[in-house]
Amino acid sequence: MGHGWKGARGRGQQAEAPSADDAAAWFAGRLPDDWFTGPPEVSVDREEIIVIGELPALQDEFTDDAERAAVVAGRIARFREQTRETRMQIARQAEHRYQRKVAWGVRLGDAQEVFTTLSVPVMTRLRQPERKVLDTLVDAGVARSRSEALAWCVRLVGEHAEEWLAELREAMQAVDDLRSRGPQL
């Protein structure tokens, strides 16, 4: 019994989505040349592709940070509105090709905004000491719920362990490459 892209394969496993190894190149070739100052940053996981492009830098002088922030917010809003129809069309093509949702974002100077992104539930089992950590974050007002507290913890680990995570991803890719070649019989 299939459920679209995410058809069940038993014991809670999801059907394997096609490889998105070429997604960055596909988007670079598909996007209008005048949208971004260079190729977009394309991030892929099992459920989603996030495309973030750099908008042209501001050339104006500003009287203060508030004025600058207002111009940045306006420029990002203008891009979002003016490109909506084309972004939706490209997203539909990419979703068909890669069987993942597509989210869009832009960067302008130090500001970055992702327009729409998935929030995917993840089931986890925690013992009491781990639950106490989450409850402390909720009780202290750092997070509104255990779910938000867990997301906060994951972001924190990601920020402080990015180099290690990158090495781990490279090692996993090397294992995948070896598996795909298989033994020579």
N, C-alpha and C positions, 0 to 999 in steps of 0.2 A: 504494500500500500504506500504509494508515494505522496509526498506533500510538497510539490514544487521542487525547488532546488534542494531543500533540506529533507528529502525523503529518508525515512528511518531505515537503518540497517541492522536493527536488533540491539538489545541491551543499551539503548540510549545513544548509540553512535549515529553520527550524521553522515549522509552521503558525501563523498569527497568532491569538493569544488575543483574545477579545472585549475591548472597552474596559472598564476598571475605573474610569473617571472618577467614577462615582457610588458607589464602594465605601464611602467614609467615611459618606455619607448612609445607605446601605443598612444598614451595621452599626449606626449610631446609632439607626435605626428598629427594628432587629431585636433588639438586645441588651436583656435585662431592665433596667428602670430602676434597680434597686437594686444593680447590680454595681459601678458606678464613680461617682466624684463629678462627672463631666461626660462629654462625648462622648469616645470613645476616639481615640487617635492611630492613624491607619491609613496604613501605608506599602505601596506597591505597586511591584513590578517585573514582569519578564516571566514569572517562575516562581512568585512567592509574594506573599501578602498577609500582613503582620504587623499584628496588632491589639494595642495596648498601652493599658490603662486605668489610671486613677489610683484607688487604694484610699483609703478615708477615713483621714485623718491620725490618728496615735496621740495620745491625750489623757493618757496615763499619765505619771507621773514615773519616771525610772530612776536607779538608783544609779551606773551607769557605761555606757560605750559597748557593752560586751559584752552587758549585759542588754538594752539597746535593740536590738542586732543580733539577739539570740535571739528577741525578740518579733516583730520585722519578719519574720524567716525563718519563724516559726510562722504568722504571719498570711498570708503569701504561700502557704505550703504548704496552709493551710486553704482559702483561696480556690480553689487549683488542684484540690484533692480534691472540694470541694463543688460545683464548677461543671463538672467534667469531662464528664459526660454531655450537658449542655445545650450546652457549647462544641463538642463533637464533632458534635452535630446541626446546629448553626448552621454549622460549618465545612463539612459535607457539602453544605448548601444553597449556600453561597458558592462552593465548589469547582465545583459544577455550573453556577452562574450565570456565574462569571468564568474558569473553566478554569485556575485556579491553586491551589496548595496554600495552606492557611491556618495560620499560627502565632500563638500567643497569648502575651501577656506582661502583666505588671503593674508599676506603679511605686508605691512607698510611701515618701514622703519622698525621701531621696537614693538609695534602693535601687531597682534595676530588675532584673527577671528575665524573660527570654523562655523559655518552657517547651520548645518544640520548634521548631527552625527548620531550613530546608534548607541543605545545604552542596552547592553546585552546581559540578561541575568546569568549568573554563574553559580552553580550549586557547589557548596563546600561544606565539609563537616569539621567543626571546630570543637576542641575539648575545652573544659572550663577555663584554664589559664588564658587561652586565646580569646574566648568570649569576654573574659574580664577586661582584656585590653580594649576591645571594641566598646564595651559598656563604659569604661573610663572615658574614652574619647567622646561618647555621646553625653555622659553626665557632665563633662567639662564644657560642653557646648562647641567642641571642635567639629563635631558631625551631628546631623539630625537623626541618624539612624545607624544601626549596625552595618547596613549595606553601604551607606556613605562613608562610615569609618573604615570599612575594609577597602573601599576604593581609595581613600586618602592614604592608607598604609601602602597599597600597591604603588601609587604615584611616588611616594617617598622613597620606597626601595628602588624604583626605576630611576629616579633622579640620582641616587647615590651609588648605583651599581651599573650604570650604563656601559662602562668599559667592559666589565665582566660579562654582562649580558650580550654585548656584541661579540666577544670571544666565544661565548657559548653558542650563539647562533651560527658563527662560522664553523665551529666544530660539528654542529648538527648538520650543516650543509655538506661538509666533507663526508660524513657518514651516509647521508642520502645519496651522494654521488657514487660512493663505493657500492651501496646496495643496488643502485640502478645498473651498474656494470655487471654485477653478479659474477659468480665463478665461471671460469672458462673451462668448459667440459670437452 
